[in-house]
Amino acid sequence: MSDTKVDTSVFVTEDNVFDVIVEYYKINNKIYVKGVHDDFDASQVSSKLNVALKYPSYGDGEFILSQAKLLYDSFSSDNLGVRDLLTLEFSRLIVLIRKWSLSDAVTKENIAKINPSIIKGLTNGIRNVIGMDGIL
């Protein structure tokens, strides 16, 4: 091999992170999330969830698939249905979230307790940044 320097920018590290901000408000026990609800009123926003996520590496993608298989027994990456894609997105959250603006610790159990509309807003934000990287 020649003395050519190796470009280390091809490696994904813990420094390769991005933020997703989910804006929402609650009225009469219903949570309205920007980008999720058609009747979302931006003037009502009272809360924001800021989440820092790691860009996925190839190894993260493999781990996300293995987590999906653990979460959902009949998961199949060969013939993906809606349930499979939701499971993959939840697995991607578990693997990639590094920190958030909530006072609770980032754990699989706490992620599972988050309102589904907030999760949908979060996964929409992730898709806007990295598409389906780490899933497909």
C-alpha positions in Angstrom: 0.0 0.0 0.0 1.3 3.5 -0.8 1.9 6.3 1.7 -1.5 7.8 0.8 -3.3 9.2 3.8 -6.6 7.5 4.7 -9.7 9.7 4.8 -11.1 9.0 8.3 -14.3 11.1 7.5 -15.9 7.8 6.2 -16.3 6.6 9.8 -19.3 7.5 11.9 -18.4 8.5 15.4 -20.3 9.7 18.5 -19.5 13.2 17.4 -21.7 12.8 14.3 -25.0 13.9 15.8 -28.0 15.9 14.6 -30.9 17.5 16.5 -34.6 17.0 15.9 -37.0 19.4 17.5 -40.7 18.4 18.0 -43.1 21.2 18.7 -46.3 20.5 20.4 -49.1 21.6 22.7 -51.8 19.9 24.7 -55.5 20.8 24.7 -58.1 18.7 26.7 -55.6 15.8 27.1 -54.9 15.7 23.3 -51.4 16.4 22.1 -51.1 18.3 18.8 -47.7 17.9 17.0 -46.3 20.0 14.2 -46.1 18.0 11.0 -48.4 15.2 12.4 -51.8 16.9 12.9 -53.4 18.8 10.0 -55.2 21.0 12.5 -51.9 22.0 14.3 -52.0 25.7 15.3 -48.5 27.1 15.6 -49.7 29.9 17.8 -50.6 27.4 20.4 -47.1 25.8 20.8 -46.2 25.6 24.4 -43.6 22.9 24.4 -40.6 21.6 22.4 -38.8 18.3 22.7 -35.2 18.6 21.5 -33.5 15.3 20.8 -29.9 14.7 19.8 -29.3 11.6 17.6 -26.3 9.9 16.2 -26.0 9.4 12.5 -26.3 5.7 11.8 -23.3 3.7 10.8 -23.5 0.4 9.0 -23.1 -1.4 12.3 -25.9 0.6 13.8 -28.1 -0.5 10.9 -27.3 -4.1 11.7 -28.1 -3.5 15.4 -31.3 -1.8 14.5 -32.4 -4.8 12.5 -31.6 -7.1 15.4 -33.5 -4.9 17.9 -36.5 -5.0 15.6 -36.4 -8.8 15.6 -36.3 -8.7 19.4 -39.2 -6.3 19.7 -41.5 -8.0 17.2 -41.4 -11.7 16.9 -42.8 -11.9 13.4 -40.6 -9.1 12.0 -39.3 -9.8 8.5 -37.0 -7.5 6.6 -37.8 -9.5 3.4 -41.4 -8.4 3.1 -41.9 -5.1 5.1 -45.4 -4.2 6.2 -46.5 -1.1 8.1 -46.0 -2.8 11.5 -42.4 -3.8 10.4 -41.6 -0.2 9.4 -42.9 1.1 12.7 -40.9 -1.4 14.6 -37.8 -0.4 12.6 -38.4 3.3 13.3 -38.8 2.6 17.1 -35.6 0.4 17.0 -33.8 3.2 15.3 -34.9 5.6 18.1 -33.6 3.2 20.7 -30.2 2.9 19.0 -29.6 6.5 17.9 -30.9 8.8 20.6 -28.1 10.2 22.6 -29.8 12.9 24.7 -33.0 14.8 25.0 -34.5 17.9 26.7 -36.6 15.8 29.1 -35.5 15.4 32.7 -36.0 11.6 32.5 -33.1 9.4 31.4 -32.9 8.2 27.8 -33.9 4.5 28.1 -35.9 2.1 26.0 -38.6 2.1 28.7 -38.9 5.9 28.7 -38.9 6.1 24.9 -41.8 3.5 25.0 -43.8 5.8 27.3 -43.8 8.8 25.0 -47.1 9.8 23.4 -47.4 8.2 20.0 -48.0 11.6 18.3 -44.7 12.8 19.7 -42.9 9.7 18.5 -44.4 10.2 15.0 -43.2 13.8 15.0 -39.8 12.6 16.0 -39.6 9.9 13.4 -40.8 12.4 10.8 -38.0 14.7 11.8 -35.4 11.9 11.6 -36.6 11.0 8.1 -36.3 14.6 7.1 -32.6 14.6 8.1 -31.4 11.1 7.2 -34.1 9.5 5.2 -34.2 5.7 5.8 -30.5 5.4 6.7 -30.0 2.9 9.4 -33.2 1.1 8.4 -32.8 0.1 4.7 
